[in-house]
Amino acid sequence: MTNVAQMVDAPTSASLIAKLRAMMTRLWPSALLYSALLVAAILALKLPGATDYVGADNDDGMRLVEVRDFLNGQGWFDLMQYRMGLGEGTLMHWSRLIDLPIATLIRFFEFFLPQERAEALALAIWPLSLTVPSLWAMGLAGRRIGGVFGMHIALGLTAMLLVASNRFLPGAIDHHNVQFALVAIMTAMLLDEDHRPLSYAVAGLAAATAIAIGAETTPFVAAACVVVAISWAWEGEPFAGAAKAFGLALALSISLLFFGTVPPRLYSAVSCDNLSLGYYSLAAIGGGLLLCAATLASRTSRLLRFVVLGGIGAAVLASAITIAPQCLRNPLADLDPLLVTLWLDGVQEAQSILALDQRDPFTLGFFYATGVFAIAVCILRLVFRDRVRIHLILLFLLSVSWAIAAFQVRGTMFSNLLAVLPLTLLIIDLRRLSASDSEDVAAAFCYLSTVLMSVAAVWGLTGGLIGMQVNSESVLQAAPTKTSCASKSALAPLADVPPGLVAAPSDVGVSILRFTGNRILAAPYHRNQGGMLTEMHIGLAEPHEAEAFLKGAGVTVLAFCADYPQTTELAKMKPDGLYAQLTKGIVPAYLRPMPAPEGAPIRFFRYVPTGP
């Protein structure tokens, strides 16, 4: 009987394994499996040490504040943050397209849970759920360029990239994870060698959505448009359907998103940090002209098509110079020099590769090495004319992304993502070479080395280990952990006073908005220059001059965090300034200390005017 049972079970097990193998050759089951494993890894690595359900980035906290305002009745088109900055508040440059799904999740979970738990669950699910479209798109791109094996390599490398990122952690609700998914989708669609119109229509929709969500991806979207346009000019009639689908989808989608998310009163305004008339007109004009060209000129000669393409480029450039000339330069170029020195230069994601090399050279490998490696691989492939179209597209997109990343380190999330694809093809070829001769040690070594060098986290770990050796003394003398000035417990005294305007360091401002009903003067956003500068001038001014700033801004409470780097720097810059005096324990008469727990990291002073 035992033998009979074993004979019956054996075919059943073999059949099950065969079905699982067959399932893993399909895109969706594979993407879902890798997503589940990735989510499990993220939760296992990050949850045990978590202390808050909101991400550590200020943008995560501000997004939650914006979502709460939306849920409490602030209008879809009303993007003002009324509790931040001078006067009536600050007009934010973010999109309701991100607020909506997060708000929907919170409202849904509130049917079953208290508000705070509903928020916590929604803020955990949203970023983790975005691993699915990101992995699906990269799996699709891998399959299109390297078959089933390429799909699995691309999924594996992308999963390792995401697990080392902070963009998909529970609580990471800023828009960068959505942009990551959209860039992956655009890339996968552009790699469709069959030029299916549906793929390019999806690419056009993703491009428009990326512009509507944030300006960070605008250079990549422009590069994607150039890829489609040049492909049409080179291919002609065989590519006409794809070009028409992309142009039409881009023009229609950007129009729907513009009129669906931009307040009517701002239709004629041009801003360079979000979707406005400038980006809308360029995308709509470019998409519309590409549609017309692909419809009317696809059967002409290649030379004539490139002439037509040159005319489209000239028209788009002329439109940019006429409608939005200010958007052809750095949108942060107008920042006050004091803000650049005391704020922007200290924001890691805004650092250039040169600044990062000066401040933390051991992180350069994590941010930039895989991109350089992938660019070198693309160039080498092109020299040998190996899959020319694929490597040309990837080289162009990678080069643009890497150049942006060299200017601001936040762009490395896109260059590292794109690096996955040419490295996937290289791994496939090296594995085939290694498998053809199991005794070839050199081939096996090259294969293993390439796999390791394709993972950004390996470069990061190597850099970290080197940094520990170089800075061993400072590592051993780590400072003791202190309560943050922005923690809920540290800000608790503000709950005992009537809501007013709090002057606090910019990195504390978002937490005050989140945990209290007060208004704030400063938060780290370039559209709030007036509020940030006022808070800095309060700290720099001599005590009798600082009172004028406090009175003029309508401040009711001053929050002083002596250990905050910006506060320390202000005290050093002006030894007789207010912050320097408070550091020494000298408190002017117009500031009345508020009760605070023993050893509190932040001190609060109620402002009481001394004269008329």
C-alpha positions in Angstrom: 0.0 0.0 0.0 2.8 2.4 0.8 4.4 1.8 -2.5 1.1 2.4 -4.3 0.6 5.7 -2.4 4.2 6.8 -3.3 3.5 6.0 -6.9 0.4 8.1 -6.9 2.0 11.0 -5.0 5.0 11.2 -7.3 3.1 12.1 -10.5 1.0 14.5 -8.4 4.1 16.3 -7.1 5.7 16.3 -10.5 2.5 17.8 -12.0 2.4 20.5 -9.3 6.0 21.5 -9.8 5.5 21.6 -13.6 2.5 23.9 -13.1 4.5 26.2 -10.8 7.3 26.3 -13.3 4.8 27.1 -16.1 3.2 29.8 -13.9 6.6 31.4 -13.3 7.1 31.9 -17.0 4.2 34.3 -17.0 4.6 38.0 -16.0 1.8 38.6 -13.6 2.3 35.6 -11.3 6.1 36.3 -11.3 5.6 39.9 -10.5 3.2 39.2 -7.7 5.5 36.6 -6.2 8.5 38.9 -6.2 6.3 41.7 -4.8 5.1 39.5 -1.9 8.7 38.5 -1.1 9.9 42.1 -1.3 7.1 43.3 1.0 7.9 40.5 3.5 11.6 41.5 3.4 10.8 45.2 3.9 8.5 44.5 6.8 11.0 42.1 8.4 13.9 44.6 8.1 12.2 47.8 8.9 9.2 47.2 11.2 11.2 46.0 14.3 12.9 49.3 14.6 10.0 51.5 13.6 9.0 54.3 16.0 6.4 56.1 13.9 3.9 55.2 11.2 4.9 58.2 9.1 8.1 58.2 7.1 11.2 59.9 8.4 11.2 62.5 5.5 9.5 65.8 6.1 7.7 65.4 2.9 5.9 62.3 4.3 4.6 64.3 7.3 3.6 67.3 5.1 1.7 64.9 2.7 -0.2 63.5 5.7 -1.1 67.1 6.8 -2.3 67.9 3.2 -4.4 64.7 3.1 -5.9 65.5 6.5 -6.9 68.9 5.3 -8.4 67.4 2.2 -10.4 64.9 4.3 -11.6 67.7 6.5 -13.1 69.6 3.6 -10.4 71.6 1.8 -11.3 71.7 -1.9 -9.8 69.5 -4.6 -8.4 72.6 -6.4 -7.4 74.4 -3.1 -3.7 73.5 -2.6 -3.0 76.2 -0.1 -1.3 75.3 3.2 -3.0 77.9 5.3 -1.1 77.1 8.4 2.4 77.5 6.9 4.3 80.7 6.2 3.6 84.4 6.3 0.2 86.0 5.7 -2.6 83.7 4.4 -0.3 80.7 3.9 1.7 79.0 1.2 0.5 77.6 -2.1 1.9 74.1 -2.4 3.2 72.6 -5.6 2.0 69.0 -4.9 -0.7 67.1 -6.7 -4.0 65.8 -5.5 -3.4 62.7 -7.6 -1.3 61.4 -4.7 -3.6 62.7 -2.0 -6.6 61.0 -3.4 -5.7 57.3 -3.0 -4.2 57.9 0.4 -7.3 59.7 1.6 -9.5 57.0 0.1 -7.6 54.3 2.1 -7.8 56.3 5.3 -11.5 56.9 4.9 -12.1 53.2 4.2 -10.2 52.0 7.2 -11.9 54.5 9.4 -15.1 52.4 9.1 -13.3 49.7 11.2 -10.5 51.5 13.1 -9.9 54.7 15.1 -8.4 57.6 13.0 -4.8 57.1 14.0 -4.8 53.4 13.3 -6.6 53.9 10.0 -3.9 56.4 9.0 -1.2 54.0 10.1 -2.6 51.1 8.0 -3.2 53.3 5.0 0.3 54.8 5.2 1.7 51.3 5.3 -0.3 49.8 2.5 0.1 52.7 0.0 3.9 52.6 -0.5 4.1 48.8 -0.3 1.4 48.4 -2.9 3.5 50.4 -5.4 6.0 47.6 -5.5 3.6 45.7 -7.7 3.4 48.1 -10.7 7.1 48.8 -10.3 8.1 45.2 -10.4 5.5 44.4 -13.1 7.0 47.0 -15.4 10.6 46.0 -14.9 9.6 42.3 -15.3 7.9 43.2 -18.6 11.0 45.2 -19.7 13.2 42.3 -18.8 11.0 39.8 -20.7 10.9 42.0 -23.8 14.7 42.3 -24.0 15.8 38.9 -22.5 12.9 36.4 -22.5 11.7 34.6 -19.4 15.2 34.5 -17.8 15.6 38.2 -18.4 12.3 38.8 -16.7 13.4 37.0 -13.5 16.8 38.7 -13.5 15.2 42.1 -13.9 12.6 41.3 -11.2 15.4 40.1 -8.8 17.7 43.1 -9.4 14.8 45.6 -9.0 13.6 43.9 -5.8 17.1 44.3 -4.4 17.1 47.9 -5.4 13.8 48.6 -3.7 14.6 46.8 -0.5 17.6 49.1 0.0 15.5 52.2 -0.8 13.5 54.3 1.6 10.9 55.1 -1.0 8.8 52.1 -0.5 8.9 51.8 3.3 5.7 51.9 5.3 4.9 55.6 5.8 6.8 56.8 2.7 3.8 58.6 1.2 5.7 61.2 -0.8 5.3 61.1 -4.6 8.7 59.7 -5.5 7.6 56.0 -5.3 4.9 56.7 -7.8 7.4 58.4 -10.1 9.6 55.4 -9.8 6.8 53.1 -11.0 5.9 55.5 -13.9 9.5 55.7 -15.1 9.6 51.8 -15.0 6.3 51.7 -17.0 7.5 54.2 -19.6 10.8 52.3 -20.1 9.1 49.0 -20.5 6.7 50.4 -23.1 9.5 52.0 -25.1 11.3 48.6 -25.3 8.4 47.0 -27.2 10.2 45.8 -30.3 6.9 45.1 -32.1 6.0 48.8 -31.8 2.4 48.0 -30.6 0.3 51.2 -30.4 -1.1 50.1 -27.1 2.4 50.1 -25.5 3.1 53.6 -26.7 -0.3 54.9 -25.7 0.5 53.6 -22.1 3.9 55.3 -22.3 2.2 58.6 -23.3 -0.3 58.3 -20.4 2.5 57.5 -18.0 4.5 60.5 -19.2 1.6 62.9 -18.7 0.9 61.5 -15.2 4.5 61.8 -14.3 4.5 65.5 -15.3 1.3 66.1 -13.3 2.7 64.5 -10.2 6.0 66.3 -10.0 8.6 68.2 -12.0 11.5 65.9 -11.0 10.7 63.5 -13.9 10.3 66.2 -16.6 13.8 65.6 -18.1 13.1 61.9 -18.3 9.8 62.5 -19.9 11.5 64.8 -22.4 14.0 62.0 -23.1 11.2 59.5 -23.7 9.6 61.9 -26.1 12.8 62.2 -28.0 13.2 58.4 -28.2 9.7 58.1 -29.7 10.2 61.0 -32.1 13.6 59.8 -33.4 12.3 56.2 -33.7 9.5 57.5 -35.9 11.8 59.6 -38.1 14.1 56.6 -38.6 11.6 53.9 -39.0 8.8 55.7 -40.9 5.6 53.8 -41.7 6.3 50.7 -39.5 6.5 53.0 -36.5 3.6 55.3 -37.5 1.0 53.6 -35.3 3.2 53.7 -32.2 4.1 57.4 -32.8 0.5 58.4 -33.3 -0.6 56.5 -30.2 2.1 58.1 -28.1 1.4 61.7 -29.3 -2.4 61.3 -29.0 -2.2 59.8 -25.5 0.3 62.4 -24.3 -1.7 65.4 -25.6 -5.1 64.1 -24.4 -3.8 62.9 -21.0 -1.9 66.1 -20.2 -5.0 68.1 -21.1 -7.3 66.0 -18.8 -4.8 66.2 -16.0 -4.2 69.9 -16.4 -7.9 70.8 -16.3 -8.6 68.2 -13.7 -6.0 69.2 -11.2 -5.0 72.8 -11.8 -7.1 75.5 -10.1 -9.0 77.5 -12.8 -7.6 80.7 -11.4 -4.1 79.4 -12.2 -4.7 78.3 -15.8 -2.6 81.2 -17.2 0.1 81.0 -14.5 3.5 79.5 -15.3 5.4 77.7 -12.5 8.3 75.4 -13.0 7.9 73.1 -10.0 4.6 71.5 -11.0 2.0 71.1 -13.8 1.2 74.6 -15.0 0.6 76.3 -18.4 4.3 75.9 -19.2 4.6 72.1 -19.0 1.0 71.6 -20.2 1.5 73.7 -23.4 4.9 72.0 -24.3 3.5 68.5 -23.8 0.3 69.2 -25.6 2.0 71.0 -28.5 4.8 68.3 -28.8 2.3 65.4 -28.6 -0.1 67.0 -31.1 2.6 67.9 -33.6 4.0 64.3 -33.4 0.5 63.0 -34.0 0.1 65.2 -37.1 3.6 64.3 -38.4 3.1 60.6 -38.0 -0.3 60.8 -39.8 0.9 62.9 -42.7 4.6 62.3 -43.2 5.2 58.7 -42.3 5.5 57.6 -46.0 8.0 60.3 -47.0 11.7 59.8 -47.2 13.8 59.4 -44.0 15.5 62.7 -44.7 12.2 64.5 -45.0 11.0 62.9 -41.8 14.0 64.2 -39.9 13.4 67.7 -41.4 9.8 67.5 -40.2 11.1 66.3 -36.8 13.5 69.3 -36.7 10.5 71.6 -37.3 8.6 70.0 -34.4 11.6 70.5 -32.1 11.9 74.1 -33.2 8.2 74.7 -32.5 8.5 73.2 -29.1 11.6 75.2 -28.3 10.0 78.4 -29.5 7.0 77.7 -27.3 9.2 77.1 -24.3 11.1 80.4 -24.9 7.8 82.2 -25.4 5.6 80.7 -22.7 8.0 79.5 -20.0 11.5 80.8 -20.4 12.1 80.6 -16.7 11.7 76.9 -16.8 14.7 76.5 -19.0 17.0 77.0 -15.9 17.2 75.6 -12.4 13.9 76.2 -10.6 15.8 76.8 -7.4 18.0 79.5 -8.9 15.9 82.2 -7.3 16.5 81.0 -3.8 17.9 83.6 -1.4 21.6 83.0 -0.8 21.0 82.6 3.0 18.5 79.8 2.3 21.0 78.1 0.0 23.7 78.2 2.6 21.7 77.3 5.7 19.1 75.0 4.2 19.5 73.7 0.6 23.2 72.9 1.0 22.3 70.6 3.9 19.6 68.7 2.1 21.2 65.4 1.0 18.9 64.6 -1.9 19.6 68.1 -3.4 23.4 67.5 -3.3 25.4 67.3 -6.5 27.9 64.5 -7.0 30.8 66.9 -6.2 29.2 68.1 -3.0 28.5 64.5 -2.0 32.1 63.6 -2.7 33.2 66.3 -0.3 30.7 65.4 2.5 30.3 61.6 2.3 32.5 60.1 -0.5 31.8 56.5 0.8 28.2 56.7 -0.5 29.1 57.5 -4.0 29.2 53.9 -5.0 25.7 53.2 -3.8 24.3 56.2 -5.7 26.3 56.3 -8.9 28.3 53.1 -9.6 25.7 50.9 -11.1 24.7 53.7 -13.5 28.3 54.2 -14.7 28.7 50.4 -15.1 25.5 50.2 -17.1 26.4 53.1 -19.3 29.8 51.5 -20.0 28.0 48.2 -20.9 25.7 50.0 -23.3 28.6 51.7 -25.1 30.5 48.5 -25.4 27.5 46.7 -26.8 27.0 49.5 -29.4 30.7 49.3 -30.4 30.0 45.6 -31.3 26.6 46.4 -32.8 24.8 44.1 -30.4 21.0 44.7 -30.1 21.6 48.3 -31.3 18.1 49.8 -30.8 17.7 48.4 -27.3 21.1 49.6 -26.1 20.7 53.0 -27.9 17.4 53.6 -26.0 18.8 52.5 -22.7 22.0 54.5 -23.1 20.1 57.7 -23.9 17.7 57.3 -21.0 20.4 56.3 -18.7 22.7 59.1 -19.7 20.0 61.7 -19.2 19.0 60.2 -15.8 22.6 60.0 -14.6 23.3 63.5 -15.7 20.4 64.7 -13.6 21.6 62.6 -10.7 25.0 64.2 -10.9 23.3 67.5 -10.4 20.9 66.3 -7.7 21.5 62.9 -5.9 17.7 62.3 -5.8 17.9 61.4 -9.5 19.9 58.3 -8.7 16.8 56.3 -8.0 16.0 56.5 -11.7 19.5 55.9 -13.0 19.9 52.9 -10.8 16.5 51.6 -12.0 17.4 51.9 -15.6 20.8 50.3 -15.0 19.0 47.1 -14.3 18.1 46.4 -17.9 21.4 46.5 -19.7 23.0 44.7 -16.8 20.2 42.0 -17.1 21.3 41.3 -20.7 24.9 41.2 -19.6 24.2 38.7 -16.8 22.2 36.5 -19.3 25.2 36.4 -21.7 27.8 35.7 -19.0 25.6 33.0 -17.5 25.4 31.3 -20.9 29.1 31.6 -21.3 29.8 30.2 -17.8 27.3 27.3 -18.2 28.9 26.3 -21.5 32.1 25.3 -19.7 31.6 24.5 -16.0 35.4 24.3 -15.6 36.1 27.8 -16.9 36.9 29.6 -13.6 37.4 33.0 -15.3 33.9 32.9 -16.9 32.4 31.9 -13.5 34.3 34.7 -11.8 33.1 37.3 -14.4 29.5 36.1 -14.1 29.5 36.3 -10.3 31.3 39.7 -10.2 28.8 41.1 -12.7 25.9 40.0 -10.6 27.4 41.7 -7.5 28.3 44.9 -9.3 24.8 45.1 -10.6 23.4 45.6 -7.1 23.6 49.1 -5.7 23.4 47.8 -2.2 26.7 45.9 -2.7 28.4 49.1 -3.6 26.8 50.8 -0.6 27.9 48.0 1.7 31.5 48.1 0.4 31.6 51.9 0.7 30.2 51.7 4.3 32.8 49.1 5.3 35.6 51.3 3.9 34.2 54.3 5.6 34.1 52.4 8.9 37.8 51.6 8.6 38.7 55.1 7.7 36.6 56.7 10.4 36.9 54.0 13.0 37.4 56.3 15.9 34.3 58.4 15.1 32.3 55.3 14.7 33.3 53.9 18.1 32.6 57.3 19.7 29.0 57.5 18.5 26.8 60.1 20.3 24.1 58.9 22.6 20.6 58.8 21.3 18.5 61.9 22.1 14.9 62.7 21.8 14.2 64.6 18.6 13.0 68.2 18.8 10.3 67.1 16.3 8.9 64.2 18.3 5.3 64.2 19.6 6.5 64.1 23.2 8.8 67.1 22.7 6.1 69.1 21.1 3.5 68.3 23.8 3.7 71.7 25.6 2.2 73.3 22.5 -1.0 71.5 23.3 -1.5 73.5 26.5 -1.6 76.9 24.8 -4.2 78.4 22.4 -3.3 77.8 18.7 -1.1 80.6 17.3 1.9 81.1 15.1 5.0 79.2 16.1 8.5 80.3 15.0 10.5 77.1 15.0 13.4 75.6 13.0 12.2 74.6 9.5 12.7 70.8 10.1 10.4 71.0 13.2 7.7 72.9 11.4 6.0 69.9 9.7 5.8 68.0 13.0 4.1 71.0 14.6 1.5 71.0 11.9 1.0 67.3 12.3 0.7 67.1 16.1 -0.9 70.4 16.9 -3.4 72.9 15.7 -0.8 75.7 15.5 0.4 77.6 12.4 4.1 77.6 11.7 6.4 80.2 10.2 9.0 77.9 8.6 9.0 74.5 6.9 11.6 73.2 4.4 9.8 74.1 1.2 11.2 76.5 -1.5 7.8 78.2 -1.9 7.9 79.3 1.7 11.0 81.5 1.4 9.4 84.3 3.3 8.6 82.2 6.3 12.0 80.5 6.4 13.9 83.7 6.0 11.9 85.4 8.7 12.7 82.6 11.2 16.4 82.8 10.3 16.5 86.6 10.7 14.8 86.2 14.1 17.7 84.0 15.2 20.3 86.2 13.7 19.0 89.5 14.9 20.1 91.0 18.2 17.4 90.5 20.9 15.9 94.0 20.6 15.8 93.7 16.8 14.4 90.2 16.9 11.3 91.4 18.7 10.4 93.5 15.7 10.5 90.4 13.5 8.4 88.5 16.1 5.8 91.2 16.3 5.7 91.9 12.6 5.1 88.2 11.7 2.5 87.8 14.5 4.5 85.1 16.3 2.9 83.8 19.6 5.4 81.1 20.5 9.2 80.7 19.8 10.5 77.2 19.7 14.2 76.9 20.4 16.1 73.7 19.6 19.8 74.3 20.6 21.0 71.0 19.0 19.4 71.7 15.6 22.3 72.2 13.0 20.7 75.3 11.5 20.2 76.9 15.0 23.8 76.1 15.8 25.0 77.7 12.6 22.9 80.8 13.1 24.3 81.2 16.6 27.9 80.9 15.2 27.2 83.4 12.4 25.9 86.1 14.9 27.3 85.6 18.4 25.2 88.5 19.7 22.1 87.3 17.9 18.9 86.0 19.7 19.7 82.3 19.1 23.3 82.7 20.4 21.9 84.5 23.5 19.4 81.8 24.2 22.1 79.2 23.8 24.0 80.9 26.6 20.8 81.0 28.7 20.2 84.7 28.3 16.4 85.2 27.7 15.1 88.6 26.8 12.1 90.0 28.8 9.6 89.6 26.0 10.1 85.8 25.9 8.4 83.9 28.8 9.6 80.3 29.2 6.8 77.7 29.1 6.8 74.7 31.4 8.8 71.8 29.9 9.7 68.3 31.0 13.2 67.7 32.5 15.8 67.3 29.8 13.4 68.3 27.0 15.4 68.8 23.7 13.3 71.8 22.7 12.3 74.9 24.8 9.2 77.0 24.2 8.9 80.7 24.9 5.6 82.6 24.8 6.1 86.0 23.1 4.7 88.9 25.2 5.1 92.3 23.5 7.0 94.8 25.7 5.7 98.0 24.1 3.2 99.5 21.7 
